[in-house]
Amino acid sequence: MREIVMDTETTGLDPNTGDRIVEIGGVELLNHMPTGRTYHQYINPERSMPQEAFDVHGLGDDFLRDKPVFKKIAQEFLDFVGDAKLVIHNASFDMKFINAELGWLGIKPLPYDQAIDTLEIARRKFPGSPASLDALCRRYGIDNSARTLHGALLDSEILAEVYLELIGGRQPDFGLSSAISGAPGMNDAQSEWRPAKRPTPLASRITEEERTAHAAFVKDMGDDALWLK
């Protein structure tokens, strides 16, 4: 299963009022493990950067002036994403901006069900607790000391670690059968799997000396010893 853990930085909160994407970062996972492939692109938003947005990510007009516009990178971005699931913290925000940019170019939008929202997962898993990326890093002991400002690729790398913890660590498929029963792509036989008794018991590792010492120890405890019941 291929997934892209992704983040964007923008000029503001709403593409309908003229805000644009200025940075996209993505980290590829294959079967919940990082492959080392990443996507990263700064984008010229073709407008000035509001001070409030600059204070968040530090990307200003001078830095972005010579970067490509979204039209120039759109196909490369879509080729990297493909049909992979997009793992995003607060997915509705990023998907709204990505699809606005695609829509302005007359390109078919990405379906919202292609996204996995880690914010929703965290809120379900820890109801009433803070669910920001920083809060989840503190909960799971993930080092985010390099995150002095928001950055799309850095945030994607951190979110990849958080996501793997949210779904049960780096080997989530080893979870209890109740957690995976009915999961997409699993047949009835897989979802009903139960451990079976070993056909041949393992050989005992207890020595005869240890067995004799244990018997003497239990005998000294009297007739009410638990091991005698």
Secondary structure, DSSP 8 states (H G I E B T S, - for coil): -EEEEEEEEESSS-GGGT--EEEEEEEEEETTEEEEEEEEEE---SS---HHHHHHH---HHHHTTS--HHHHHHHHHHHHTT-EEEETTHHHHHHHHHHHHHHTT-----GGGEEEHHHHHHHHSTTS--SHHHHHHHHT---TT-SS--HHHHHHHHHHHHHHHTTSS-GGGS-HHHHTT-TT--HHHHT------SS-------HHHHHHHHHHHHHT-TT-GGG-
